[in-house]
Amino acid sequence: MRVSQVLASNMKTWGIDRVFGIPGKPISPMMLDLDSEGIEFVLTRHEAGAGFAAAGYAMGSRKLGVALGTSGPGGTNLLTAAGQAKAYNLPLLILTGQPSASDSGKALGQDSSYFGTDLVKMFEPVTLFSARVERADLLSMYLRHALERALTGPKGPVHLCIPFDILMSQVEPFALSLPINIPQAISPNAEEAIPLLNAAQRPVLFLGKGVNAADAYEEVRILAEHWNIPVITTPGGKGVFPTKHPLCLGNFGLGGTAQARDYLKSGVDLLIAVGTKLSDMTLSGFTADMMPKQVIHFDYDITFIGKTLDVPTLPVLGDAKGNLQRLIATAKASSRMYEAAATLESPPPAVPEYNALGELSAAFAVKALRSALPDDAVVFGDDGSHTFYAIRHFDIVEPGTFHFDDVFGAMGHAIGYAIGAKAARPDRTIVCLTGDGCAMMHGMEISTAVNHRIPVIFVVLNNGRLDMVDKGMSHNTGRSVGAIYRNPLDTAMFARSLGAEGVCCRTSEEIRAAVADAVKADVPTVIEIMVDPLETPPILSRLLSLD
């Protein structure tokens, strides 16, 4: 069999029904063989969009996502998607092409070898494994290494570059099983957290998006309820804990709540961090009087443990779910009646619903969106102030229904992620919450959703600017440069030009009606919401210094 046939056959065995990408000569054999295996090739509009969608597919299906790109720029366009998947700990296999290996050293168009754009080296910092398959008989071993790195331990993206003549070469067929039953790494010192938890007088549980990656929703709930610990989520951890739970204080950092800030200021003796690097966006607005006396830090990677908060820290390394299960079992902890330490009511925004010109507040737009969506709708927040409004005002009913990255932060990635997730989970309502700036980066992927009949609901908050940059720069320096569009995007018209349903909303009532229609529709729908361009988003705790 050809190498391309063996790859397609293995993907079919792994249960993959969609692969995302843009074709080109060096990978054209894959197109034909995927089709022969009954695997749908989803033609995206940009390779970054392919990588985003494949990662969203991995998140939605709990399987491996696969993205294809041709040689040279086709491969470099996937670099951003790889970095974003790495930040989410998502298993993503990226396959790129290269002109024939037998021609290496000659002047070649879109060369990806050592003599041109060396894709293997370029992918190394943004993947867990990057290699070039230079002989057909090496494919089995290299693919096995790639799968093991993608799917075991801290999951993430991997990359294989396969030259055209190798892809066409004959190889003995083989079938690889996905390494899905490998025991997760458990720390030998997980139980050391128990006496610290028992002794704490004012503890706080700090939850990041690693709780999503570990699927540890039940474990963090038991931890909070057994020890009666108030819960704060990071921006990336939005969605891992129900907003209406009596122990929930909401978010801290960008988009954070007054309840979370006030509790930290009141004096914390133990901070339990789970699945967060405690980045600058997570701790935006953190002051000296919030410093805890002790930290317990659950994470797979020791790189950033103890680097941000200079206090005694107990690292608990390995899989968060497994470590929490061991701690819970040892302490005989369980869900039980507990004293409510705090109640987070979703307060009305501090601004009026409409300004003097009748323009809608983005905060109220987000609340209207929440009221119209099903409780189990899955929302992918893009990178911009639109999502920080949601971090502050969008209530979480079911854990695992909101996803946002506060570390890598690629604008426009949520558009592709929502498409991939909906392809994997057609039974769920999947929503992309984005802004006009993000839409102008990767909004062409709406056409991908249309052409492949993937009915995502795209909600675009439009205020004619890169709002987070505009407001942050103005707040910190007194003026803003380069963040306002002279000719703003007409998002609804743009959506209709791509074949999607497009509707423009200017009131909360119009939002609720448009969402109700979109939930029932079986086609991609873009809901443009015109919002007050001068409203201040909840992001100004992030300081900019020009000193």
C-alpha positions in Angstrom: 0.0 0.0 0.0 1.0 3.6 -0.5 2.0 5.5 2.6 -1.0 7.8 2.1 -3.3 4.8 2.0 -1.9 3.4 5.2 -2.4 6.8 6.9 -6.0 7.1 5.7 -6.7 3.5 6.7 -5.4 4.1 10.2 -7.5 7.3 10.6 -10.6 5.3 9.7 -9.7 2.7 12.3 -9.3 5.4 14.9 -12.9 6.6 14.3 -12.0 9.8 12.7 -14.7 10.9 10.2 -13.4 14.3 9.3 -10.0 15.8 8.5 -9.5 19.5 8.0 -7.2 21.3 5.6 -6.3 22.8 2.3 -4.8 20.6 -0.4 -1.8 21.0 -2.6 0.4 18.8 -4.8 2.7 17.4 -2.0 -0.3 16.1 0.0 -2.8 15.4 -2.9 -2.5 11.6 -2.5 -4.0 12.0 1.0 -7.2 13.7 -0.5 -7.9 10.7 -2.7 -7.2 8.1 0.0 -9.2 9.8 2.7 -12.1 9.9 0.3 -11.7 6.2 -0.5 -11.9 5.5 3.2 -15.2 7.5 3.6 -13.5 10.2 5.6 -14.8 13.7 4.8 -12.1 16.2 3.9 -13.3 19.6 5.2 -11.9 22.2 2.9 -11.3 25.3 5.1 -10.5 28.8 3.8 -7.1 29.1 5.5 -4.7 26.5 7.0 -4.9 28.2 10.4 -8.7 27.7 10.2 -8.0 24.1 9.5 -5.9 23.7 12.5 -8.4 25.5 14.7 -11.2 23.4 13.5 -9.3 20.1 13.9 -8.5 21.1 17.5 -12.2 21.9 18.1 -13.0 18.5 16.7 -10.6 17.0 19.1 -12.2 18.8 22.0 -15.7 17.9 21.0 -15.1 14.3 20.1 -12.5 13.5 22.8 -10.5 11.9 19.9 -7.5 12.9 17.8 -7.9 15.9 15.5 -6.2 15.9 12.1 -5.2 18.9 10.0 -3.5 18.9 6.6 -1.4 21.5 5.0 0.8 21.5 1.9 4.4 22.4 1.9 6.0 25.8 2.6 3.4 28.5 3.4 0.7 25.9 3.8 2.7 24.5 6.7 3.7 27.9 8.2 0.0 28.9 8.2 -0.6 26.1 10.6 1.9 27.3 13.2 -0.5 29.5 15.0 -3.1 26.7 15.2 -0.4 24.4 16.7 0.4 27.0 19.4 -3.2 27.4 20.2 -3.8 23.7 20.5 -0.7 23.4 22.8 -2.2 26.0 25.1 -5.5 24.0 25.3 -3.6 20.6 25.7 -5.5 19.2 22.7 -4.4 16.1 20.8 -3.8 17.4 17.2 -2.0 15.6 14.4 -0.7 18.1 11.8 0.5 16.5 8.6 2.4 18.8 6.1 3.9 18.0 2.7 7.2 18.6 1.1 8.5 18.3 -2.5 10.1 15.0 -3.2 12.9 14.0 -0.9 14.9 12.8 -3.9 15.0 16.4 -5.1 16.3 17.9 -1.8 19.2 20.3 -2.3 17.8 21.6 -5.6 15.9 24.9 -6.0 12.3 23.9 -5.3 9.1 25.9 -5.0 7.6 25.9 -1.5 10.4 23.8 -0.2 10.0 22.5 3.3 13.3 20.7 3.6 16.5 21.7 5.4 17.3 23.8 2.3 14.1 25.8 2.3 11.4 26.6 4.9 12.3 23.9 7.4 8.9 23.1 8.8 10.2 20.5 11.2 12.3 23.1 13.1 9.5 25.7 12.9 7.0 23.4 14.5 9.3 22.3 17.3 8.4 25.2 19.8 4.7 24.9 19.3 4.3 21.1 19.3 5.2 18.2 21.5 6.9 16.3 18.6 7.9 17.4 15.2 9.7 15.1 12.7 10.3 14.5 9.0 9.5 11.0 7.6 12.4 10.5 5.2 11.9 6.8 4.5 8.6 4.9 4.1 9.7 2.2 6.5 10.1 4.8 9.2 6.4 5.8 9.1 5.2 3.3 11.6 7.7 4.2 14.3 7.4 8.0 13.7 3.6 7.9 13.7 3.6 5.8 16.9 5.9 8.4 18.6 3.6 11.2 17.5 0.5 9.5 18.7 2.0 8.7 22.1 3.1 12.3 22.6 -0.3 13.7 21.4 -2.5 11.5 23.6 -0.6 10.6 26.8 0.5 12.8 29.7 -0.2 16.5 29.0 -1.8 16.2 25.6 -1.0 18.4 22.7 -0.3 18.9 19.0 2.3 16.9 17.0 3.6 17.4 13.5 4.9 15.1 10.8 6.3 16.4 7.5 6.1 13.8 4.7 7.8 14.4 1.3 5.7 13.7 -1.8 7.7 10.7 -3.0 7.6 9.2 0.5 3.8 9.7 0.6 3.6 7.8 -2.8 6.0 5.0 -1.7 4.9 1.5 -1.1 5.0 0.2 2.5 3.9 -2.9 4.3 0.4 -2.1 5.7 0.2 -1.7 9.5 -2.5 -0.7 12.0 -1.6 1.3 15.1 -3.9 1.5 18.1 -4.4 4.9 19.8 -2.7 5.0 23.2 -5.9 5.8 25.1 -5.7 3.5 28.1 -2.2 4.5 29.4 -2.3 5.2 33.2 -2.0 8.9 33.9 0.9 10.1 36.1 0.0 10.5 39.7 2.1 12.4 42.2 3.3 10.5 45.3 2.7 13.5 47.5 -1.0 14.2 46.7 -1.9 13.2 50.3 0.4 15.9 51.7 -2.3 18.4 50.8 -4.8 16.9 53.3 -3.4 18.4 56.5 -3.0 21.8 54.8 -6.6 21.7 53.8 -7.8 20.6 57.2 -5.9 23.4 58.9 -6.8 26.2 56.6 -9.1 28.9 58.0 -9.6 31.0 54.9 -8.8 28.8 51.8 -9.6 29.5 48.2 -9.8 27.2 45.2 -8.3 28.7 42.0 -9.4 26.8 38.9 -8.0 27.1 35.4 -8.7 25.6 32.0 -6.6 22.6 32.9 -9.7 21.4 34.7 -11.3 21.1 31.3 -8.3 19.3 29.9 -8.4 16.8 32.8 -12.2 16.5 32.8 -12.0 17.0 36.6 -15.3 18.8 37.1 -16.6 16.4 39.6 -13.4 16.2 41.6 -13.1 20.0 42.1 -16.7 20.2 43.2 -16.1 17.5 45.8 -12.9 19.2 46.9 -14.8 22.5 47.3 -17.8 21.1 49.1 -16.1 18.7 51.5 -13.7 21.4 52.8 -16.2 24.3 52.3 -13.8 26.2 50.1 -14.9 29.3 48.1 -14.1 28.9 44.4 -12.5 31.5 42.0 -12.0 30.7 38.3 -9.4 32.2 36.1 -10.4 33.7 32.7 -9.4 30.4 31.1 -11.2 28.5 33.8 -14.5 30.2 33.0 -17.0 27.3 32.6 -15.4 24.7 34.9 -17.6 25.5 37.9 -21.3 26.5 38.0 -21.8 30.2 38.5 -24.8 29.8 40.7 -23.1 27.3 43.1 -23.1 28.8 46.6 -19.3 28.5 46.9 -18.7 30.3 43.6 -17.1 33.8 43.8 -16.8 34.2 40.0 -13.6 35.1 38.2 -10.5 36.9 39.1 -8.1 38.6 36.7 -9.5 40.1 33.5 -13.3 40.1 33.6 -13.1 39.4 37.3 -15.8 40.0 39.9 -15.9 42.2 43.0 -16.7 39.2 45.1 -13.5 37.4 44.1 -11.4 40.6 44.6 -12.9 41.3 48.1 -12.4 37.7 49.3 -8.7 37.7 48.3 -8.2 41.1 50.0 -9.8 39.8 53.2 -6.8 37.5 53.8 -6.3 34.0 52.4 -4.1 31.5 54.2 -4.3 28.7 51.6 -4.7 29.0 47.8 -5.3 25.7 45.9 -4.5 26.2 42.2 -5.7 23.5 39.8 -4.9 23.6 36.1 -3.6 27.1 35.9 -0.2 28.7 35.3 -1.2 31.7 37.3 -0.4 33.9 34.3 -0.4 37.7 34.2 -4.0 37.7 32.8 -5.1 35.4 35.5 -3.6 37.6 38.3 -4.3 40.9 36.7 -5.2 43.3 39.5 -3.5 41.1 42.1 -2.1 43.2 45.0 0.3 42.5 47.9 -2.6 42.3 50.4 -4.0 39.3 48.4 -0.9 37.2 48.8 -1.8 33.8 50.4 0.4 32.2 53.1 0.6 28.9 51.3 -0.1 27.5 47.9 -1.0 23.9 46.8 -0.5 23.8 43.0 -1.9 20.9 40.9 -0.3 20.9 37.4 1.3 18.5 35.0 4.3 20.8 34.4 6.5 22.2 37.1 7.8 25.0 34.8 5.7 27.8 36.3 4.9 26.4 39.8 6.3 28.7 42.5 7.4 31.4 40.0 4.5 33.9 40.4 3.5 33.8 44.0 6.6 33.8 46.2 5.2 31.8 49.2 5.7 28.2 50.3 4.3 26.0 47.6 3.4 22.3 47.5 3.6 21.1 43.9 1.3 18.1 43.1 2.5 17.1 39.7 0.7 14.9 37.2 -2.9 14.4 36.0 -5.2 16.7 38.0 -8.1 14.3 37.9 -6.1 11.4 39.1 -4.3 13.4 41.9 -7.6 14.8 43.1 -9.2 11.4 43.1 -6.4 10.0 45.3 -6.7 13.0 47.7 -10.4 12.6 47.9 -10.2 8.8 48.5 -7.5 9.2 51.1 -9.4 11.9 53.0 -12.7 10.0 52.5 -14.1 13.3 51.1 -17.5 13.5 49.6 -20.2 15.9 48.5 -22.3 16.9 51.5 -24.2 19.7 53.0 -21.9 22.7 53.5 -22.0 26.2 54.8 -22.4 28.6 52.0 -19.3 30.8 52.2 -20.5 33.2 49.5 -23.3 33.5 47.0 -22.6 35.0 43.6 -25.7 36.6 42.2 -25.2 37.9 38.7 -25.6 41.6 39.4 -26.9 44.0 36.8 -24.0 45.7 34.9 -23.0 49.0 36.4 -23.8 50.8 33.1 -27.4 51.3 31.7 -28.7 48.9 29.1 -28.6 51.6 26.4 -26.5 54.8 26.2 -27.9 58.3 25.3 -27.7 57.4 21.6 -29.7 54.2 22.1 -26.7 51.9 21.6 -26.8 48.6 23.5 -24.4 47.8 26.3 -22.2 44.8 25.5 -22.7 43.5 29.1 -26.5 43.4 28.6 -26.0 41.8 25.1 -24.1 38.9 26.8 -26.8 38.6 29.5 -29.5 38.4 26.7 -27.5 35.8 24.9 -27.3 33.7 28.1 -31.1 34.0 28.7 -31.9 32.7 25.2 -29.4 29.8 24.9 -30.1 26.3 26.2 -28.3 25.5 29.5 -26.1 22.9 27.8 -25.0 25.1 24.9 -21.3 25.1 24.5 -19.7 28.5 24.0 -16.2 29.1 22.5 -15.0 32.6 23.5 -12.7 34.3 21.1 -9.8 36.6 22.3 -11.1 40.1 22.9 -13.2 42.2 25.2 -16.4 40.5 23.9 -15.3 37.4 25.9 -14.3 39.3 29.0 -17.8 40.7 29.1 -18.9 37.1 29.1 -16.4 36.1 31.8 -18.0 38.7 34.0 -21.7 38.3 33.0 -22.4 35.0 31.3 -23.7 32.4 33.9 -22.5 28.8 33.7 -25.1 26.2 34.4 -23.3 23.0 33.4 -19.5 22.7 33.8 -17.6 22.3 30.6 -19.8 24.5 28.5 -17.5 27.5 28.1 -14.0 27.5 26.6 -11.5 30.3 26.5 -7.7 30.5 26.4 -6.0 33.2 28.4 -2.4 32.2 27.6 -1.8 31.9 23.8 -4.8 33.9 22.8 -5.0 33.7 19.0 -7.7 36.1 17.7 -10.3 34.3 15.5 -9.5 30.8 16.8 -12.9 30.3 18.3 -14.5 30.5 14.9 -12.7 27.4 13.7 -12.9 25.7 17.1 -16.7 26.0 17.1 -16.9 24.6 13.6 -14.8 21.5 14.6 -16.7 21.0 17.8 -20.1 21.1 16.0 -18.8 18.6 13.4 -17.9 16.3 16.3 -21.1 17.0 18.3 -24.0 17.7 15.9 -26.4 17.0 18.8 -25.2 20.0 20.8 -25.9 23.7 20.4 -22.4 25.2 19.6 -21.8 28.9 19.8 -18.9 31.0 18.8 -18.7 34.3 20.7 -16.4 36.7 18.8 -15.9 40.3 17.8 -15.6 42.3 14.6 -11.8 42.3 14.8 -11.6 38.5 15.2 -14.2 38.1 12.4 -12.0 40.0 10.0 -9.1 37.7 10.8 -10.8 34.3 10.3 -14.4 35.1 9.5 -14.0 33.4 6.1 -14.3 30.1 7.9 -18.0 30.8 8.1 -18.0 29.8 4.5 -16.5 26.4 5.6 -19.4 25.9 7.9 -21.9 26.7 5.1 -20.3 24.5 2.5 -20.0 21.5 4.9 -23.5 22.1 6.5 -22.2 22.6 10.0 -24.8 24.8 11.8 -22.8 26.8 14.2 -24.2 29.9 15.8 -21.7 32.8 15.4 -22.4 35.8 17.7 -20.3 38.8 16.7 -20.2 41.9 19.0 -19.5 44.8 16.7 -18.2 48.1 17.9 -16.0 49.0 14.9 -12.7 48.6 16.7 -10.2 46.3 18.3 -11.9 47.1 21.6 -9.5 45.6 24.1 -6.5 47.4 22.5 -8.4 50.6 22.1 -9.7 50.8 25.7 -6.5 49.5 27.3 -4.2 51.9 25.4 -6.5 54.9 26.1 -6.7 54.0 29.8 -3.0 53.6 30.2 -1.6 56.3 27.9 -4.4 58.8 27.4 -4.8 58.0 23.6 -5.3 55.2 21.2 -3.5 54.6 17.9 -4.3 52.0 15.2 -7.3 50.3 16.9 -10.3 51.8 15.2 -11.7 50.9 11.8 -12.4 53.8 9.5 -14.9 51.5 7.6 -16.3 49.0 10.1 -17.4 45.5 9.0 -21.1 44.9 8.1 -21.1 41.5 9.6 -24.6 40.4 8.7 -24.1 41.3 5.1 -20.7 39.6 5.1 -22.3 36.5 6.5 -25.1 36.5 3.9 -22.4 36.9 1.1 -20.9 33.6 2.4 -24.3 31.8 2.3 -25.0 31.9 6.0 -28.0 33.4 7.7 -27.1 36.9 8.8 -29.1 39.1 11.2 -28.2 42.4 12.8 -29.5 43.1 16.4 -29.5 46.4 18.3 -31.7 45.4 21.3 -31.8 42.7 23.9 -35.2 41.6 22.5 -33.8 41.2 19.0 -31.0 39.1 20.4 -33.3 36.7 22.2 -35.5 36.3 19.1 -32.5 35.8 16.8 -30.9 33.2 19.1 -34.2 31.3 19.4 -34.4 31.1 15.6 -30.8 30.1 15.3 -31.1 27.3 17.8 -34.0 25.8 15.7 -32.3 26.4 12.4 -30.2 23.7 10.6 -27.9 26.2 8.9 -25.0 28.4 10.1 -26.3 31.6 11.5 -24.4 34.8 12.2 -25.9 37.1 14.8 -24.3 40.6 14.6 -24.9 42.7 17.7 -24.2 46.4 17.5 -22.9 47.6 20.8 -21.8 50.8 22.5 -18.3 51.6 21.1 -17.4 53.7 24.2 -18.4 51.2 26.9 -15.5 50.3 29.1 -14.9 46.5 29.2 -13.7 44.7 32.4 -10.1 44.5 31.3 -8.5 47.6 32.7 -6.7 45.9 35.6 -4.1 44.9 33.0 -1.5 47.7 33.0 0.6 49.1 30.2 3.8 50.9 31.1 5.8 53.0 28.7 8.6 53.6 31.2 
